[in-house]
Amino acid sequence: MQPTADFDPSRVTRSLLRRNRQGALATLTVGTGAPYCSLVNVASHPDGSPILLISRLALHTRNLLADPRVSLMLDERAPGDPLEGARIMLGGTAEEADETERDLLRRRYLGVHPTAQVFVDFKDFSFFRVRPTSLHLVAGFGRIIDLAPEQYLTDLSGAESVLEAEEGAVEHMNADHRDALNLYATKLLGAEAGDWRCTGCDPGGIDLQSETSGALRLDFPRRIVTSMDLRKVLQELAEQARTLDG
């Protein structure tokens, strides 16, 4: 199907990838190849691909180490009939993080799952990144479509400055601009007031989270590739939200 004025499948998919904190992970059982499904916590890489922190003692980890092909289902977790909400079934391969990306995955994961700090350094736990190869989106009646990775992953090319500035920007926003984060959530995204904090930013937008109200994704009005542009767009969004606040 084709996108319509009120339905942008790429945007819906990006939002689900950024906002979900849990998902159903399907792996292939070692020896038999039988499907095995388990509940896992997830975070997102700056490009939107899922990050897992899982133990080698778990069956799903033993399965994907033998065969890295996985499927991950993420859904809206909206009230009411769960089948009326949007959901994605992402297929791909799970790759264990090497030393070059472990710090990034660790920071992004702990940003949305701070309680994992207790066991993140246990020797049996490792970070994995799911590299998408296929995706099936169901977003309601007549809104069913398959998407290629380039249609929903965030393009990081040429945005090294933003990626290098992300950690400092997140710390700065959480330490000095919680009022702006709350305005982003309430005035620009229509969420309830809460203790909103920033968990990440990338060329396409900023991720927000509240312990009581869940997670949100605020898309930038344009693609950002430098740290200076990042600072500028965050200021613009704050001014826009303050205007709406009266």
Secondary structure, DSSP 4 states (H G I P E B T S, - for coil): ---BTTB-HHHHHHHHHHH--EEEEEEE-TTT--EEEEEEE-EE-TTS-EEEEEETTSHHHHHHHH--EEEEEEE---SS-GGGS-EEEEEEEEEE--HHHHHHHHHHHHHH-GGGGGTTT-TTEEEEEEEEEEEEEE-STT-EEEE-GGGTSPP-TT-HHHHHHHHHHHHHHHHH-HHHHHHIIIIIS-PPP---EEEEEETTEEEEEETTTEEEEEE-SS---SHHHHHHHHHHHHHHHHHHT-
